[in-house]
């Protein structure tokens, strides 16, 4: 494993800048090399993080769906308290089963 990959793997593990510097100094690198690898690993790690966030944009639609279903279930729960028990309980069962189905489906 080269030094750049090593510093990126330390970033992924959650090491701080000082800890990464210490690890790279322990590997026998000088100060200019350590600064170079820190800068490059920061750039690559941030690019990877931004790329992964772009591909996870479908979560927002799933969360929006859950919020709408939860608001409708709150409305049906209020129907239960107002006396429309059969409509409210049946609707709650249907909506909560939709939420459970969408939570486990990936």
Kinemage of the C-alpha trace (Angstrom):
@kinemage 1
@onewidth
@group {chain A} dominant
@subgroup {mainchain}
@vectorlist {calphas} color= white
{ca unk a 1} P 0.000 0.000 0.000
{ca unk a 2} L 1.445 3.346 -0.930
{ca unk a 3} L 1.566 6.291 1.445
{ca unk a 4} L -1.346 8.158 -0.140
{ca unk a 5} L -3.666 5.170 0.205
{ca unk a 6} L -2.463 4.719 3.752
{ca unk a 7} L -3.252 8.321 4.686
{ca unk a 8} L -6.683 8.065 3.031
{ca unk a 9} L -7.434 4.893 4.975
{ca unk a 10} L -6.506 6.709 8.176
{ca unk a 11} L -8.937 9.508 7.216
{ca unk a 12} L -11.672 6.957 6.663
{ca unk a 13} L -10.979 5.433 10.068
{ca unk a 14} L -11.520 8.858 11.630
{ca unk a 15} L -7.998 9.791 12.628
{ca unk a 16} L -7.294 13.468 13.238
{ca unk a 17} L -4.640 15.485 11.418
{ca unk a 18} L -2.150 15.179 14.281
{ca unk a 19} L -2.655 11.426 14.554
{ca unk a 20} L -2.127 10.988 10.817
{ca unk a 21} L 1.026 13.114 10.983
{ca unk a 22} L 2.341 10.939 13.795
{ca unk a 23} L 1.600 7.742 11.863
{ca unk a 24} L 3.312 9.064 8.734
{ca unk a 25} L 6.339 10.238 10.729
{ca unk a 26} L 6.519 6.751 12.243
{ca unk a 27} L 6.645 5.330 8.713
{ca unk a 28} L 9.777 7.405 8.098
{ca unk a 29} L 8.497 10.263 5.958
{ca unk a 30} L 9.875 13.780 6.216
{ca unk a 31} L 7.798 16.914 6.859
{ca unk a 32} L 7.280 17.968 3.243
{ca unk a 33} L 6.100 14.493 2.280
{ca unk a 34} L 3.743 14.386 5.255
{ca unk a 35} L 2.243 17.766 4.313
{ca unk a 36} L 1.836 16.655 0.697
{ca unk a 37} L 0.099 13.385 1.652
{ca unk a 38} L -2.153 15.164 4.141
{ca unk a 39} L -3.260 17.675 1.522
{ca unk a 40} L -3.856 15.035 -1.142
{ca unk a 41} L -5.650 12.685 1.228
{ca unk a 42} L -7.938 15.543 2.306
{ca unk a 43} L -8.815 16.313 -1.311
{ca unk a 44} L -9.462 12.704 -2.246
{ca unk a 45} L -11.411 11.947 0.936
{ca unk a 46} L -13.636 15.012 0.468
{ca unk a 47} L -14.246 14.142 -3.191
{ca unk a 48} L -15.214 10.590 -2.230
{ca unk a 49} L -17.539 11.876 0.462
{ca unk a 50} L -19.231 14.315 -1.923
{ca unk a 51} L -19.602 11.636 -4.594
{ca unk a 52} L -21.239 9.227 -2.151
{ca unk a 53} L -23.686 11.936 -1.049
{ca unk a 54} L -24.699 12.582 -4.660
{ca unk a 55} L -25.599 8.936 -5.156
{ca unk a 56} L -27.604 8.752 -1.913
{ca unk a 57} L -30.127 11.396 -2.993
{ca unk a 58} L -32.904 8.784 -3.285
{ca unk a 59} L -33.095 8.674 0.536
{ca unk a 60} L -34.740 12.093 0.538
{ca unk a 61} L -37.712 10.832 -1.458
{ca unk a 62} L -38.075 7.833 0.824
{ca unk a 63} L -37.987 10.100 3.890
{ca unk a 64} L -40.556 12.392 2.277
{ca unk a 65} L -42.813 9.399 1.697
{ca unk a 66} L -42.497 8.386 5.338
{ca unk a 67} L -43.307 11.898 6.540
{ca unk a 68} L -46.447 12.052 4.418
{ca unk a 69} L -47.573 8.644 5.657
{ca unk a 70} L -46.903 9.614 9.272
{ca unk a 71} L -48.911 12.823 8.889
{ca unk a 72} L -51.807 10.875 7.394
{ca unk a 73} L -51.589 8.360 10.216
{ca unk a 74} L -51.762 11.237 12.705
{ca unk a 75} L -54.944 12.375 10.967
{ca unk a 76} L -56.378 8.855 11.165
{ca unk a 77} L -55.399 8.641 14.818
{ca unk a 78} L -57.384 11.790 15.442
{ca unk a 79} L -60.355 10.085 13.721
{ca unk a 80} L -60.031 7.251 16.222
{ca unk a 81} L -60.297 9.701 19.087
{ca unk a 82} L -63.255 11.446 17.448
{ca unk a 83} L -65.245 8.238 17.203
{ca unk a 84} L -64.546 6.838 13.759
{ca unk a 85} L -62.727 3.867 15.199
{ca unk a 86} L -63.025 1.399 12.327
{ca unk a 87} L -61.832 3.858 9.675
{ca unk a 88} L -59.022 5.172 11.854
{ca unk a 89} L -57.681 1.837 13.042
{ca unk a 90} L -57.856 0.241 9.620
{ca unk a 91} L -56.130 3.246 8.043
{ca unk a 92} L -53.425 3.257 10.716
{ca unk a 93} L -52.751 -0.406 10.091
{ca unk a 94} L -52.439 0.177 6.341
{ca unk a 95} L -50.166 3.221 6.665
{ca unk a 96} L -47.928 1.712 9.329
{ca unk a 97} L -47.529 -1.436 7.254
{ca unk a 98} L -46.470 0.769 4.293
{ca unk a 99} L -43.877 2.468 6.499
{ca unk a 100} L -42.575 -0.878 7.719
{ca unk a 101} L -42.380 -2.194 4.176
{ca unk a 102} L -40.487 0.839 2.915
{ca unk a 103} L -38.102 0.782 5.895
{ca unk a 104} L -36.854 -2.733 5.236
{ca unk a 105} L -36.820 -2.531 1.462
{ca unk a 106} L -33.546 -1.192 0.084
